[in-house]
């Protein structure tokens, strides 16, 4: 195929590059561990499947669309080295390869292979800046309300847990669980809604209580855990009840780390801004701002806790994105990364902190903020704008108390009857230094010049419908993100006119 149509490929395109270099970019030995027994191995070579996966991620195609492209698009056939008459393969072949990669010891090998190409070009040589940012990706499932989640979770337990279907039939009467739809009630009647919620929660508790306490398989255990979670995250006893009488209502608060769908329990609500809410996951990128190349990436839940139980945040993920840097770099990021702990980590590893500080907010509009107080961290003292000095306690509090009584500046400082209490946090000195540095014209000029490139990388990432993920769960979508980043990096290298020296 390359001899027939390879010369027609646009020079400098990803198709042309893969047609010429796919065997050296994705050598067969690179995938030998995925099928150690030799059984169940797809007939297509590893270099072909890796090429297909890369092109699929680049063009944002589904598995079925990808197979059609491999079958009928001459550019794809040339890039993969397939004959014009070669037929397609079943879409599940892609599913098998992704699953094998995900379960392997090197799930990021395609992304790493392109990183090796980047290193061979010398594109990042002497590039000492890294820009960090994140963006919310829409999930692939519909958000479910509390009633739908309860019904779906009970139905799932009935399917996955041995004996659960019998318990549901004998003890759960709040709904006909053979029907996946919503119960037919007067939804504008508050009493009817509360009665339904009470019945569904009661069914969930009875189902969990009647099932024997035995060790279950992974799917059954996951179904039971999900039911227990959704039966408690969104409901609370009605006023004057403790729940034992079966009286429950939708809770008047939002549970932390709230599951929004039983179809994808890892999807979450996210607020990128105060007014903009999305449901899905969060993609985190580290880029080199001069070239736009993605040096590392990760996908997490949009909010809540990570696999280690610790809260997911830009700062925590940012530490991981910088972990592979062999030399200190200048780190540019917005204020979401501006925690004291993140700044301390940058200093510990010799990185230069160019993270935008969060603005200081005054307790009283137009009044004093924390930077208007002089703090001597060595002496553990704080001095207010009126010149009063107090010792900082072990807990980090400087209490001005009686000094505020007749102070002429009190109206701009505090409304507390007991006087101003200044909270000095663990990394206060570092945060003050960062705010001071960010006022310098040179700092602002560098930030404005180099920080925006990561936003352009995010625009490339989400272009052509790729704002919405195709898969369920963090692991599958993290794999998609890395394949997408690898394909974008390869295209970006070629756009810049760079080729790896060993391949020329």
N, C-alpha and C positions, 0 to 999 in steps of 0.2 A: 504493500500500500504506500509506503514512503517513497518507493521508486516511481510509482504511478502519479501520486498527487502531492508528495512532499514538497516539491518545488513551488507549488501553488500557495503554500502557507505563507502568511505575512511574516516577513523577517522581523525578529524581535518580539514575536508573540509567544504566549505561553504554549500554544499548540506546537509551534516550530521548535521551541526549546525542548519540550518533552519528546518530540519525535526524534530528535538527535541525541538527547542525553538521558533519557529515562532509565536506561540500564545502569548507568553510573550513579545517577541520583538515587535510584531505588534498586540496588543489587538484590538478586534473589536470596543471597545469604542473610539479608536483613530481615527476612520473614520466615526463616527456617524453623524458629522455635514455635511458631503459631500452630503448626501441624506436625508435632514430633513423631506421631505414629505412622504418618503417611495416609491414614484413613480419613475419609470425610473431607479431603482436601479438594477445593474447587479446581477444575481443570485449567483455569486461566493462571498464568504466572504471576508472581508477586509484583513484578515491575508494572504489569498491565493493570492490576487491581489498584495499586497505589496511584497510578496515573489517573485512573477513572475516579477514584475518591477525591483526588486533588482538583480535577476539572469539575466534578459535581459540586464541591464546596465553593469553587470560584464562581460558578454560574447559578448557584442556589437552586438546584434541581431536586425533585423528589427521586426516589429510587426508580420508579417506573419511567419518569422522564429521562433519567440518566441512561437507562437501558435503551430507550428509543434513540437517544443521541449517539450512543456507541454503535447502534445498528445502522442508522441511516445518515449520519453526518460524517462526511469524508474527513473533516478536520479532526474529529475524535478518532476515527480509524487510523489516520496518519500518526497522531500523537501516541496512540497505543500500539502501533505497529501491527495492526490487524489487516487481513486481506479484505478487499472490497466485498467479496462474497461471504465474508465471515458473518455468521448469524449472531444474534444477541444472546444474553444469558438471562437466567431468571432473576428478578429483582431481589429475591431473598439471598442471593449470593453476596450482595453488599451488606445485608444484615449480618450474615455469618462472619464476614471479614471484620466488620466494626466490633462485633461481640468478642472475637478472638483478640483483636488489638486491645480492647478495653480491659480484658481479663489478664493480659500479659504483664510481664515485669517492665516492659517499655511501651506503655500505651501512647506515648507522645513521639514515637519514632519518625513519623512523617513530618511533623513540625520540626523535630531535631535535624532531620536530613536537610531541610531547607535552610535551617540555621547554619549548618555546615557549609552550604553553598555561599551563604552571606559572608561567612568568615573567609572563604577562599577568594571572594572578590575583593576583600579589603574594604568593603563599604563602610564598616564601622571603625576602621582603624583611626585612632586619634579623636573619635567622637566621644566626648565626655559628658554629654547631657542625656538625661532620660526624663521624659514627660509622662506622668501618670494621670489616668482618668478612668471613669467608669460610665456605663450606660445601662439602662434597663431594657431588657429584651422581652417582648410579649410572649406569653406562654401559648402552647398549642391546644389548650383545653378551655372549656367554658368555666367561668367562676360559678360556684354553686352556693345557694343560700343554705341556712341551717337545716331546714326541713329536708331539702334534697340531699344534703350530706348525710343526715341521719338515716334516711331510707336507703341510700346507696351503701352506706357502711354496714348496715344490718344485712342487706342482700349479699354483700361480698362475703361476710362471715358465713352466711348460709351456703355459699358456693365452695368456700375454701376450707372450712373447718369440719371434720368428720362429726356427724351427729347434730350439727347446728341446725340443719333444715328441720329436723324433728322437733327440736326445742322451739323454733320459731312457730311451727304449726300448732304446737300445744300450748304455748305460754305467751305469745306475742300477738295481741289483738288490736293494737293501735292503728294498724294499716294492713291492707292486703299486699304483702311483700312479694307476691308474684307479679304485681304491677309496678314497673319502674317509675311511673309518673308520680306527680304530686297528688296527695289526697284531695278529694273534692269536698271542700268546706267553704263557708262564707268567709273569704279572706279579709273582708273589711270589718268583721266582727271580732273584737279583741278577745272576748271570752272564748270564742271558738278557736282562735289561734292558740291561746294559752292551753286550752284543753288538748289540742293536737300535740303541742310541744310536750306537755306532761305525759301523754300516752306514748309518744315516740321515745322519750328519755326513759320512761319506765320500761318499755320493751328492751331498750339497749341494756339497762341494768339487769333485767331478768335474764336476758340471753347470756350476758357475761357471768351471772351468778349460777345459772343452771348447768353450764358447760363444765365437764370434769376438769380438775386441775392436773393436766398431763402435759408432757413436753410435746410441742407441735413443731411441724416443719416450718421452713422460712416463710412460705406464702401464708400459711394459716396464722402464724405468730404475727405477721405484719398486719393481717386483716383484723385480728383481735386488738392489737395496739391502736390501730387507726380508729376502730369503733370506740374504744375507751377515750381516745383523745377528742373526737368530734362530739361525744356525748357530754363532755365537760367544758369545752372551750367557749361555747357561745351561749350557754344557758345558766340560769341562776334560780334559786327558789323564789316564788312570788313573795311579796312582802308579808311578813307574819308567818312564814312557813320555813321549815328546815329541809324540805324536799322529800321527807319520808312519806308524806301524804300524797305524793305524785303531782304536786302543783309546781310547775316550772314555767319560766318565761324566757324570752330572748334577753340575754344579759345587756345591761345598760353601759357596757364598756367593751373594748376590743381586747381580746386575749393577746398577750405577747406571742410572737412566732405562730400566728394563727394559720392553720391549714385552710385554704380557700377552695380546694377541690379534692374529692376522694379519687378522682381519676389520675391526678398528678399531685400527690401529697407534698411535694417539695416546692411547688409554685407558691408565691407569696404576693401580698399587696406591697406596693412600694410607692413612695412619694419622692420623685426626683426633685420636685419643687413643692411649695405649699399648696398650689392649686392643681398640679398635674399628678394624677394617680394612675399607675399602671399595675397590671398583674403579670407576674412572670419571674424572671431571673435577672441577675446583674452580671454583665461582662466587664472585666477589669483588664486594662491594657497598660503596658509600658512601651513607649516608642522612643526611637531616636529622632529628635525633631528636625534635623537637617535633611534626612532622607525619607522620613515617614515610615521606616521599617519597624515592625512590631518585634521587640526583643523578648517579650514574654507576655502571657495572658492567662487568665483564669476565669471560670464561671462559678458563681455561688448563688445560693438563695438570695432573693432580693432584699430580705431582712431576716431578723430572728437569729437563731443559733446555727453555727456550723456543725460539722461532724464531731468536733471535740467538745461541743456543748457551750463554747464561748461565742459571744455575739459576733455576727458578721459585720465588718466595717471596712471602709476604704483603706484606713490606716493599717489594719491587720493584714489585709490582702496585699497591700502595697509592699509590706516587708518581704513577702514571699516573691513578689515580682522582681525585687532587687537582689534576691539571694544568690543568683547565678553570676552576678557581676564580679569579675575577677579584680577589677581596679575601682577605686573611688570615682563616683560620678556626681555631676551636679543635678540634683533632683528638683524638677519643676512640677508642682501640683496645686490644685485649688485648695480652699480652706477645709474641705471634707477630710483631707489628709493631715490637717494641722494639729493633731493631738500632741501633747507633750511627750508621750511615750514614743511616738513615731519620730519626733525630732531627736530624742535621745538616742534612738537606734541609728539614725543617720550619722550622728556625731560619733557614736561608738565604732562605726565601720568606716569612718573617714570621709563620708559623703558630704557634699556641700548642700546645705539646706536652703532651697529656693521655693519653699512651700508657702503659699499665700496665707497670711494669718487671718483668723476669723475676727471680725470687727468687735471691739469692746463695747458692750452695751451698758448704758448708765441705768442705775436703779430708778432714777427720776429723769423723765425726758428733758434733755438739755442740761442735765446735771453732770456730776463727776463720775468718771469710770475708774477702773482699777489702775490705769496708767497715771492718773492724777495723784496717786499715793506713791510716796517714795519708800521703797523697801530695801533694807540692808539685809540680805540673806545670810551673810556671815555673822552679823550681830543678832540676827533674829528680831529685828525691829521694823515697824512700819510708821511712817509719818504722814498725817493727813494734809490736805491743802491748807488748813489753818495753822499748821506747824506743830500740832500735837503728836507726840511719839508714844507708841505703845509696844510692848513686847509681844511677839508672836508665840502663841502657845504650841504645845506639842501636837495638838490637833490641827494647827495651821490657822488659828483665829487670832486676829488682833482686835480687841474690844476697846472702843474709845469711850463708851459709857457716859460718865458725868461731863466729860469734856465737850460733849455735843449740846449740853443744856442751854447755854447762852451764846453758842457759836453763831456768828453772823452768816456763816455759809451753810448752816444746817438745812435750809430749804432746798439747796442744790445737792445735798449729800444723802439724806436718809429721812424716812417717814417713821422709823421705829421709835417708840417712846423711850426705849432703853438706850438709844444711841446707836451709832454706826458699828457694825461688826464686819471687818474685812476678812475675807477668806483667801488665804494664801495656799495655792495648790502645790503639789509635789514639784512640778516642772515650771513654776512661775518665772524663775530667772530666765530659763530658756525661751519661754513664750514672750517675755518682755523684750529680749534681745531680737527675736524674730520680727516683732512688730516695729522695732526701731530700724532694723535693717531694711524692711519693706518700704520705709519712707524715703530711702535714698534713690535718687534719679537713676543711678547705674543699675540698681536692683530692678526697678520698675521697667527700665528699657530692655533688660535681658528677658524678663518674664513676658512682656508683651510681644517680643520678637519670637521667642522659641516655644512658649506654652501652647499657642493655638494649633500647632501641628497635630497634636494628639486628637483634637476634635475633628480634624480632617480625616485622620485614620479611622475614627469611629464612624464618620460619614461613609467611608469606603466599606467598612465592615457591615453596616446596616443597609447599604444600597440594594436596589433590585429586589425588594421584599424580604430581605434578610433581617429586618427588625423583629420578625416573628420566628421563633425557633420551631423546628420540625419534630422534636422528640420530647419525651417525658423524662423528668428527673435531671438532677445535677450532673451525674456521670455522663450520660449520653450527650447532653448539650455542651458539656465542657469539651468532650471529644470533637463535636461539631465545630466549636469555637476555634480549637487549635488547628483543625484541618482548614477552616476558612482563613485563619491568620497565615498559615503556611502558603496557601494559594495566593493571597494578597501580597505577601512578601515576595513571592516568585515573580508575580506580575510587576511589582514595584521595581525590583532589581532590573528587569528587562526594560522598563520605561526609562530608568536612569541610564541605560546603555551599559550596564555592568555585567560581565560574565566571569565565572570562576576560572582562574588561571589553569587548573589541571584539566578543564574540559574544553579549552580552546584549541 
